[in-house]
Amino acid sequence: MKTIALIIIPAFMMFSCNKNEQAGYPADPKEEVREVQGLTDAVRDSAQSTQDNTFRYVEGDRIIKIINGDMLPLSLEEEFTNSNQHYIIKIKNFRGGEISGRVIPTDDLMNIRFNQIKRADGGYDGPFGREISYAAGEPGEMWLVIGKSNMASGNVTGPFVVELR
């Protein structure tokens, strides 16, 4: 009986870990941001220029929006169509200082928040809530990652607006 338990328990634990990774939960919370850094040139070249002089492209469950720091303040409209999506706003030429923003879903019960910030110095911070006010420090490229909170429940799909200042 003990032999069977020694075989079944580790197998169950391995299955549980693999299932979480397949469901879109990265082993390292910074992995979702790091994976975007490795985008191929073909994906970058397929980025669509939008009417507001920004670029938007989708890679798997990641919606990536590239804006210039000179465009702040601005509002961005987006929609999640599945519960594993992340919205990554890459701010090029951010002048440093403070950044603030808020995520405004059309459904107040929507489970969405600022998950992480990648600062210009390469460091990460987070998680945050629906509103953020952050001393970003030095100028450069900054990323804001928006997605669901694994610590809360609620619908993750639907339209939302991100206001940045």
Secondary structure by P-SEA (a helix, b strand, c coil): caaaaaaaaaaaaaaaaaaaaaaccccccaaaaaaaaaccaaaaaacccccccbbbbbcccbbbbbbbcccccbbbbbbbccccbbbbbbbccccccccbbbbbbcccccccccccccccccccccccccbbbbccccccbbbbbbbbbccccccccccbbbbcc
